[in-house]
Amino acid sequence: MKEIRKKIGNEDFLAFPDEEERMFLPTPAPEILFTFTKNEWCDFTTALEEANYMREVYQLFQ
């Protein structure tokens, strides 16, 4: 999550051959690399933030 938070606001979108701009998100496995369009990145980061928020809420009740 920390690595993703570092990328928010510092995204580097590149033009792909299909004329769509995407960014790369590397993983610990060098052969796996995720790509996101701007909308997909927004949805992805929003979902992660919501999941993190819910995790914090659940921790309050444990």
Summary of the structure (lengths in Angstrom):
residues: 62
radius of gyration: 14.3
end to end distance: 22.2
largest distance: 49.4
contacts: 114
relative contact order: 0.14
helix: 47%
strand: 21%
